[in-house]
Amino acid sequence: MDRLRDVRDLPKAHLHLHFTGSMRPATLLELAAKHRVRLPEALSSGEPQHLRATDERGWFRFQRLYDTARSVLRDEEDIRRLVRETAEDERRDGSHWLEIQVDPTSYAPRLGGLIPALELILDAVREASEATGVGIRVLVAANRMKSPMDARTLARLAVRYADQGVVGFGLSNDERRGLARDFDRAFAIARKGGLLAAPHGGELAGPESVRDCLDDLGAGRIGHGVRAAEDPRLMQRLADRQITCEVCPASNVSLGVYERAGEVPLRTLFDAGVPLALGADDPLLFGSRLAAQYELARDVHGFSDAELAELARQSVRGSRAPEDVQKLLLADIDAWLTDS
């Protein structure tokens, strides 16, 4: 029988984590008290949320909670605290490389503007990385609910800081709203500037949204992508091109994409050869961080330690970590698996 090794000791990369959503519940409460922000019970209770965002009302409720949580991040000290604590939590879960996603326009009004906000976040990332040993980079994400012109502005900003910690460009929020091709110019700017294109697709919308990300946005990685399991030809395409899908099992259940954890098609995607990077998405709201996703793969989907190690390898290969960092992490993963 395969010995069950501690998944927290398994080196891995975390490629799907949102900035505000990475906050600790206790930190949310403390910052809310500091800035006298009134929190709804759904946030103050500290309990994981089940929001059923498969309908527009459910998604609106989720977005309102997220916006409220984000409103407690009001000054430099708050930003640095969040990033430092996130890095500490990543290290505890065995994450050696983190690519955290942020829309700086959300923080710009309180932090002096778009450029100061991004520069503060990048400086906080460097500081936290040095303090914890976790490699951290940033994906700048546009918002589907805003205009394509805003997305182009963000893409140019992201490219400007490509040599200072920005490695990719994303597109978040409800993928059922608007068309991917509306943002094609923004993604062209980002790709031309050397950034990874990593838009959300295949979560709330079906496999067609993954195809749109590939065809219209030149995606090199897909945020979520789990609904690709509904289309064998699409899965084959992702496998052939080795396009990593950032699958977030706990989030999928909390948002009602699947009723139960066992329905998340991890095994289907994995067996089809689609590269996967397990992610926690928004631990603040969904109640579980990165290691818990690996535990779910083991306990619910029957992944062996050898298969968990392969999931970790896929997360590393799908990252923008430098080649030497990837090589070391892959060797450490092998060591985890062979250690008796």
C-alpha positions, 0 to 999 in steps of 0.5 A: 500500500502506498504510504501517505506522505504529508502533502504539506511537505510536497514542494509545489507551485501555486498558480491561481490565488487572488490578492484579496482572497488570500487574506487570513480571516483573522486579518480581515477582522482586524483590518475591518476594526482598524478602518471601522468597516462593517462586515456582513455576517458572511465575512465576520463569521469566518465560515466557508461560503457556499454561494452558488454563483451559477446564477447571476444573483449568486455571482453578484453576492460573491462579488459583493463579499469580495469587494467588501473584503477588499475595502479593508486594504487601505494603506501601505501597512495593510498591503505589506501585511497581507502579502507577508502573511500570504507568503507565510501561509504558502510556505506552510503549505509547501508552496515554493513558488507563487504567482498571485493575481491582482487588479491594481485598479481596485486598490489605486484610489486609496494608494495614490493611483495605479502606478503607486499601487502596483509598485507598492504591491511589487515591493511588498512581494519582493520583501515577503519573498526575501523573508520567507524564501517563497518565490513570488511573482505577479499576474496583473488581471483585467476585469471582464466587467470593465471596458476593453480600453481599461484592459489595454491600459492595464496590459501596458502597465503590466508590460512596463513592470515585466522586469520587476516581478510581473510575469503574466496578464489575466482576465477575471470576473464572470466569464459569462459576461462579454466576449473574450475577443473584446479583450484581444488587443489587451492580450496582444499587448501583453503577449508582445511584451513577453507576458504569459496570457492566463485568462479565466475560462471554463468555470462558470461558462462551459468548454466554449469559454476555454476555446475562446481563451485559446483562439481569441486571447492566445492563452498559454495557461487557463484560469480554472479550465475545469469545464474542458472535461466536457469536451474530449476534443478540447481536452486533447487540444490542451494535452497536445499543446500542454496548456496548464489548467489552474483547477480549484476544486474547493472553489468549484464546489463552493460556487456551485459549479459542482454539487460535491467534491467528487464531481470535480473532474480532476481524474478525467482531466489528469488521465487525458493528459491535461496539465493541471495546477491545483489552486485555492482561488480565494481561501478567505471565502472558501475556507481552504488553502493549497495543501487542502486541494492536494488532500482532496485529490488524494481523499476524494479522487484517489490520487496516489502519492506518485500522482500527487507528485506528478500534479506538483510537477505539472504546477512547476512546469506550468509556472513562470519560474526560471529554469534553474528554480524549476529544476531544483523544485522538480528534484525536491518533488522527486525526493519527497516521493522517494523518501521512505 
